Amino acid sequence: MAIEVDGNSVETTANGYLVNMEDWNEDVAKVIAKEENIELGDKHWDLIKFLRAEYTANQSTPNTRNICKAMGAQWGEKVSQKDLYALFPGDPSKQGGRIAGVPESRRKGGY
């Protein structure tokens, strides 16, 4: 499968994740988000950047509990799982990860 971004074809897996993480940029994220009916705001971008940084550092996508803690620290407020699912209804680590261009997590998700 592939998506079209600025006239270029970007290869994706059957589940919509990028084949090559290096193909990611903000325009790619916007196209994937649009396909998933998500309008990206500042908090979305914070979470996307966090997921990319964590994957780069640890070769793993953090679970929802760790995302809640990290975003709470960054935003200066208590962040619940419900808050994250409001941003990415398809699962913050999975749907967020797909938009962030990180490889698909094989973890079951949640906590």
C-alpha positions as CSV (number, residue, x, y, z in Angstrom):
1,M,0.0,0.0,0.0
2,A,1.0,3.6,-0.3
3,I,-0.1,7.1,0.4
4,E,0.4,10.2,-1.8
5,V,2.2,13.1,-0.1
6,D,3.1,16.2,-2.2
7,G,3.2,14.1,-5.4
8,N,5.3,11.4,-3.8
9,S,4.3,7.9,-3.1
10,V,5.1,6.8,0.5
11,E,4.9,3.0,1.2
12,T,2.8,1.8,4.1
13,T,2.0,-1.6,5.5
14,A,-1.4,-3.2,5.3
15,N,-2.2,-1.6,8.6
16,G,-1.2,1.9,7.5
17,Y,2.2,2.1,9.2
18,L,5.2,3.5,7.2
19,V,7.5,0.9,5.8
20,N,10.4,3.2,6.3
21,M,10.4,5.4,9.3
22,E,12.8,7.8,7.5
23,D,9.9,8.6,5.0
24,W,8.1,10.5,7.8
25,N,7.7,14.3,8.0
26,E,5.0,16.6,9.2
27,D,3.3,16.5,5.8
28,V,3.1,12.7,5.9
29,A,1.6,12.9,9.4
30,K,-1.0,15.4,8.2
31,V,-2.0,13.1,5.3
32,I,-2.3,10.0,7.6
33,A,-4.2,12.0,10.2
34,K,-6.6,13.3,7.6
35,E,-7.3,9.8,6.4
36,E,-8.2,8.9,10.0
37,N,-10.4,12.0,10.4
38,I,-8.1,13.7,13.0
39,E,-7.4,17.4,12.9
40,L,-4.0,17.8,14.5
41,G,-3.6,20.5,17.2
42,D,-0.8,21.4,19.5
43,K,-1.4,18.5,21.9
44,H,-1.5,16.0,19.0
45,W,1.9,17.3,17.8
46,D,3.3,17.1,21.4
47,L,2.3,13.5,21.6
48,I,3.5,12.7,18.1
49,K,6.9,14.2,18.8
50,F,7.1,12.3,22.1
51,L,6.3,9.0,20.4
52,R,9.0,9.6,17.8
53,A,11.6,10.5,20.4
54,E,10.8,7.5,22.6
55,Y,10.9,5.1,19.7
56,T,14.2,6.5,18.5
57,A,15.7,6.3,22.0
58,N,14.2,2.9,23.0
59,Q,13.1,1.1,19.8
60,S,9.7,0.8,21.5
61,T,6.5,2.7,21.6
62,P,5.5,3.7,25.2
63,N,2.3,2.4,26.7
64,T,-0.6,4.6,27.6
65,R,0.4,4.9,31.2
66,N,3.8,6.3,30.3
67,I,2.3,8.6,27.7
68,C,-0.1,10.0,30.4
69,K,2.8,10.7,32.7
70,A,5.0,12.3,30.0
71,M,2.2,14.5,28.6
72,G,1.1,15.5,32.1
73,A,4.6,16.6,32.9
74,Q,4.9,18.5,29.6
75,W,1.4,20.1,29.7
76,G,1.6,20.8,33.5
77,E,-1.7,19.1,34.2
78,K,-3.0,15.7,35.1
79,V,-3.6,13.7,32.0
80,S,-5.9,10.7,32.0
81,Q,-6.2,7.8,29.5
82,K,-9.6,9.4,28.5
83,D,-7.7,12.6,27.6
84,L,-5.4,10.7,25.3
85,Y,-8.2,8.7,23.7
86,A,-9.9,12.0,23.0
87,L,-6.9,13.0,20.9
88,F,-6.4,9.6,19.3
89,P,-9.6,7.5,19.6
90,G,-8.0,4.5,17.8
91,D,-5.5,4.2,20.7
92,P,-2.9,6.8,21.6
93,S,0.1,4.5,21.2
94,K,-1.1,2.7,18.1
95,Q,-3.0,5.4,16.1
96,G,-0.7,8.1,17.4
97,G,2.3,5.9,16.5
98,R,0.9,5.4,13.0
99,I,0.6,9.1,12.5
100,A,4.0,9.6,14.1
101,G,5.6,7.3,11.6
102,V,6.9,4.7,14.1
103,P,6.7,1.0,13.4
104,E,3.6,-0.9,14.6
105,S,3.6,-1.9,18.2
106,R,2.9,-5.6,18.8
107,R,1.8,-4.9,22.4
108,K,-1.9,-5.2,23.2
109,G,-2.1,-1.6,24.3
110,G,-3.6,0.2,27.3
111,Y,-1.7,-0.1,30.5
